[in-house]
Amino acid sequence: MIPRTLFAALPVTLLLAACTPPPDSPTRMGAAGPLVQLSDPRTCLNRECLLYDARLGRVQQPGREMIRLPEGMADADGFISARDFQHLLDRTRAEPTVADGNDGAVEFVTRGRIAH
């Protein structure tokens, strides 16, 4: 028989696991400061994350429209500056929300209106 204390501790353990911040992506120092590596599928720095699709060269916030990485932003090894990472966070947060319609088509929700 499993002790009751094990069941009592389970919700607390699950809550702590859910609150664990995502690990930062690999970083290194560049001439102008810290660089963060774009990691598919998720790039994180200082507990903030972007979803990154290396094949498409695009990033997004969950539930937001994807944006293309500006040409030349990442170096040959796939690193970007912390400042560029923050710029991408700001840009992706400003993108329209993506909603999946009942017909399977993707709709874009902008300012309370749905545009097809």
Order of alpha helices (4+ residues) and beta strands (2+ residues): alpha-beta-beta-beta-beta-beta-beta-beta-alpha-beta-beta-beta
